[in-house]
């Protein structure tokens, strides 16, 4: 699976977006891009097999078992 973070103008500043979910707002494009790249790198760090929670594109909270080596590829645009 490949996920795409996109840096966009948002709320008077800049943010990165995954689907329709925005990060916090950053004062500059460069700061938002740096944060998005950090988050993308963290997607590749294996951890422990455990349950995780996340908000899907419909705004619903999902709980699922995440295996330690089950990490997505992440790209940053913008």
LINUR-V257885 format. One record per pair of residues at least 24 apart in sequence whose C-alpha atoms are under 10 Angstrom apart, sorted by sequence separation. I is the first residue (numbers start at 1). J is the second residue. D is the distance in whole Angstrom. If there is no record, write none. Layout:
I:J:D + I:J:D
This chain:
7:31:10 + 8:32:8 + 45:69:8 + 46:70:8 + 47:71:9 + 7:32:7 + 8:33:9 + 44:69:9 + 45:70:10 + 46:71:7 + 6:32:10 + 7:33:6 + 44:70:9 + 45:71:7 + 6:33:9 + 7:34:10 + 43:70:10 + 44:71:6 + 45:72:10 + 5:33:9 + 7:35:10 + 43:71:6 + 44:72:7 + 7:36:7 + 42:71:9 + 43:72:6 + 44:73:7 + 6:36:8 + 43:73:7 + 44:74:8 + 5:36:7 + 43:74:7 + 4:36:10 + 5:37:9 + 40:72:9 + 41:73:9 + 42:74:9 + 40:73:8 + 41:74:7 + 5:39:9 + 21:55:9 + 40:74:5 + 41:75:9 + 5:40:8 + 21:56:9 + 39:74:9 + 40:75:7 + 4:40:9 + 20:56:9 + 21:57:7 + 39:75:10 + 40:76:7 + 3:40:9 + 19:56:9 + 20:57:6 + 21:58:10 + 37:74:9 + 39:76:9 + 18:56:10 + 19:57:6 + 20:58:9 + 21:59:9 + 36:74:10 + 37:75:8 + 38:76:10 + 18:57:9 + 19:58:10 + 20:59:9 + 36:75:9 + 37:76:6 + 3:43:10 + 36:76:7 + 37:77:9 + 36:77:9 + 34:76:10 + 36:78:10 + 33:76:8 + 33:77:8 + 33:78:7 + 32:78:10 + 30:78:10 + 29:78:9 + 18:76:10 + 17:76:10 + 16:76:9 + 17:77:10 + 16:77:9 + 16:78:9 + 1:70:10 + 2:71:10 + 3:72:7 + 4:73:9 + 5:74:7 + 6:75:8 + 7:76:8 + 8:77:9 + 1:71:8 + 2:72:6 + 3:73:6 + 4:74:6 + 5:75:6 + 6:76:6 + 7:77:6 + 8:78:7 + 1:72:5 + 2:73:5 + 3:74:5 + 4:75:5 + 5:76:5 + 6:77:5 + 7:78:5 + 1:73:6 + 2:74:6 + 3:75:6 + 4:76:6 + 5:77:6 + 6:78:6 + 1:74:9 + 2:75:7 + 3:76:9 + 4:77:7 + 5:78:9
